[in-house]
Amino acid sequence: MALLNPLRAEILSRLAEPASAAEVARAINEIPQRVNYHLKALEKVGLVRRVGSRQVRNLVEVLYLAIARTYVLSEGLNWAGNTVQQIKDQGALSHLVTTAERIKRDALLLMERSDQEEDIPSATLDTSVRLASAEQRSAFVEEYVQLVNELVKKYQHSATGAETYQVILAVYPKGGEEA
């Protein structure tokens, strides 16, 4: 159940190599206190372990490591199909909320930089699409991901000094409207 929180899953994905809460927080653009809270929860259930520590200025940072590379939910849990789907939906929606919070935090920081006369290039895409079935939705998302990955590969530049831009795209049902 601890893995159902998308932030925890993201934290685990960053712990293939030993890292501190502060390092993970920087990597996922999150506050260290929140990452530390989730690391303690993951440690409590045995999904991460402490593998060392190091002195950073006047602080001691604890280094954590994920105990596995992949995680599988047992069929022995005997969850009903609708329960499994609800867990997937809740995880995806929770990730959407976490991502929206990150976008808001990043935008506020960029607005502060813009207030200081710094040029901050950005773009937003906001559109809707009507999809007739679950199969069509699945095909749309698959093609959407493929096209975005191709676009990123086309423009990705590895040169030192190249500016990095965050790209976050989301697909979710538009609520509160009649069809």
C-alpha positions as CSV (number, residue, x, y, z in Angstrom):
1,M,0.0,0.0,0.0
2,A,3.0,2.3,0.6
3,L,3.8,2.2,-3.1
4,L,0.4,3.5,-4.1
5,N,1.4,7.1,-3.4
6,P,3.0,8.4,-6.7
7,L,5.5,10.6,-4.9
8,R,6.8,7.5,-3.0
9,A,7.1,5.6,-6.3
10,E,9.0,8.5,-7.7
11,I,11.3,8.7,-4.7
12,L,12.0,4.9,-5.0
13,S,12.9,5.3,-8.7
14,R,15.6,7.8,-7.6
15,L,17.2,5.4,-5.1
16,A,18.8,2.9,-7.5
17,E,22.0,4.5,-6.1
18,P,22.4,5.8,-2.5
19,A,21.1,9.3,-2.1
20,S,20.0,11.6,0.7
21,A,16.5,13.1,1.1
22,A,18.0,16.5,0.0
23,E,19.4,15.0,-3.2
24,V,16.2,13.2,-4.1
25,A,14.2,16.4,-3.3
26,R,16.4,18.4,-5.7
27,A,16.1,15.7,-8.4
28,I,12.3,15.7,-8.3
29,N,11.9,19.4,-7.5
30,E,10.2,18.7,-4.1
31,I,10.9,20.1,-0.6
32,P,13.3,18.0,1.4
33,Q,11.0,17.7,4.4
34,R,8.3,16.1,2.3
35,V,10.8,13.6,0.8
36,N,12.2,12.8,4.2
37,Y,8.7,12.1,5.5
38,H,8.0,9.7,2.7
39,L,11.5,8.1,3.0
40,K,10.7,7.3,6.6
41,A,7.4,5.7,5.6
42,L,9.2,3.6,2.9
43,E,11.9,2.6,5.4
44,K,9.3,1.6,8.0
45,V,7.7,-0.9,5.5
46,G,11.1,-2.2,4.3
47,L,11.2,-0.6,0.8
48,V,14.3,1.4,1.4
49,R,17.2,1.0,3.8
50,R,19.8,3.3,5.3
51,V,23.2,2.6,3.7
52,G,25.3,5.3,5.3
53,S,25.6,8.9,6.2
54,R,27.9,11.8,5.4
55,Q,28.7,15.2,6.9
56,V,27.4,18.2,4.9
57,R,28.4,21.4,6.6
58,N,27.0,21.1,10.1
59,L,24.4,18.5,9.2
60,V,24.6,14.7,8.9
61,E,22.7,13.4,5.8
62,V,21.4,9.9,5.9
63,L,21.8,8.0,2.6
64,Y,19.0,5.6,1.5
65,L,18.9,2.9,-1.1
66,A,15.8,1.1,-2.6
67,I,15.8,-2.6,-1.7
68,A,14.6,-3.6,-5.2
69,R,14.6,-2.4,-8.8
70,T,10.9,-3.5,-9.5
71,Y,7.9,-4.1,-7.4
72,V,5.0,-6.6,-8.1
73,L,1.7,-6.7,-6.3
74,S,0.9,-10.3,-5.4
75,E,-2.1,-12.0,-7.1
76,G,-2.5,-13.5,-3.6
77,L,-4.0,-10.3,-2.4
78,N,-7.2,-11.4,-4.1
79,W,-8.4,-7.9,-4.8
80,A,-11.5,-7.6,-7.0
81,G,-10.9,-6.2,-10.5
82,N,-12.7,-3.0,-9.7
83,T,-10.5,-2.5,-6.6
84,V,-7.3,-2.9,-8.7
85,Q,-8.7,-0.3,-11.2
86,Q,-9.6,2.1,-8.4
87,I,-6.1,1.8,-7.0
88,K,-4.7,2.6,-10.4
89,D,-7.1,5.5,-10.9
90,Q,-6.4,6.9,-7.4
91,G,-2.6,6.7,-8.0
92,A,-2.9,8.4,-11.4
93,L,-5.1,11.2,-9.9
94,S,-2.8,11.6,-6.9
95,H,0.1,12.0,-9.3
96,L,-1.9,14.6,-11.2
97,V,-2.4,16.6,-8.0
98,T,1.3,16.3,-7.1
99,T,2.3,17.4,-10.6
100,A,-0.1,20.4,-10.5
101,E,1.4,21.5,-7.2
102,R,4.9,21.2,-8.7
103,I,3.8,23.3,-11.7
104,K,2.4,26.0,-9.4
105,R,5.5,26.1,-7.2
106,D,7.8,26.3,-10.3
107,A,5.6,29.0,-11.9
108,L,5.7,31.1,-8.8
109,L,9.5,30.9,-8.6
110,L,9.7,31.9,-12.3
111,M,7.3,34.8,-11.8
112,E,9.7,36.1,-9.1
113,R,12.6,35.9,-11.5
114,S,10.4,37.7,-14.1
115,D,9.7,40.5,-11.6
116,Q,13.4,41.1,-11.6
117,E,13.3,41.8,-15.4
118,E,14.6,38.4,-16.3
119,D,13.2,37.0,-19.6
120,I,11.4,33.7,-18.8
121,P,10.2,31.9,-21.9
122,S,7.4,29.5,-21.3
123,A,4.4,27.9,-23.1
124,T,1.2,26.3,-22.2
125,L,-1.1,23.9,-24.1
126,D,-4.6,23.6,-23.0
127,T,-7.0,21.6,-25.2
128,S,-9.8,19.0,-25.0
129,V,-10.5,15.9,-27.1
130,R,-13.6,13.8,-27.1
131,L,-12.8,10.0,-27.0
132,A,-15.7,7.6,-27.7
133,S,-14.4,4.5,-25.8
134,A,-11.8,3.1,-23.4
135,E,-10.0,1.6,-26.4
136,Q,-9.9,4.9,-28.2
137,R,-8.6,6.6,-25.0
138,S,-5.9,4.0,-24.6
139,A,-4.8,4.4,-28.3
140,F,-4.8,8.2,-28.0
141,V,-2.6,8.1,-24.8
142,E,-0.2,5.6,-26.4
143,E,0.2,7.7,-29.6
144,Y,0.4,10.9,-27.5
145,V,3.3,9.5,-25.4
146,Q,5.1,8.2,-28.6
147,L,4.8,11.6,-30.4
148,V,6.0,13.6,-27.3
149,N,9.0,11.2,-26.9
150,E,9.9,11.7,-30.6
151,L,9.6,15.4,-30.3
152,V,11.8,15.5,-27.1
153,K,14.4,13.3,-28.9
154,K,14.4,15.6,-31.9
155,Y,15.2,18.7,-29.9
156,Q,17.2,17.2,-27.0
157,H,20.6,18.9,-26.7
158,S,23.3,17.6,-24.4
159,A,25.7,20.5,-24.7
160,T,27.1,22.1,-21.6
161,G,25.3,25.4,-21.0
162,A,22.1,24.4,-22.9
163,E,19.1,25.5,-20.9
164,T,16.9,22.8,-19.6
165,Y,13.1,23.1,-19.9
166,Q,10.6,21.2,-17.9
167,V,7.9,19.4,-20.0
168,I,4.8,18.2,-18.2
169,L,1.8,17.0,-20.2
170,A,-1.3,15.4,-18.7
171,V,-4.4,13.7,-20.0
172,Y,-7.4,13.3,-17.7
173,P,-11.2,13.5,-18.0
174,K,-12.6,17.0,-18.1
175,G,-15.0,17.2,-15.1
176,G,-18.3,19.0,-14.6
177,E,-19.5,19.2,-18.2
178,E,-22.3,17.5,-20.0
179,A,-21.3,15.4,-23.0
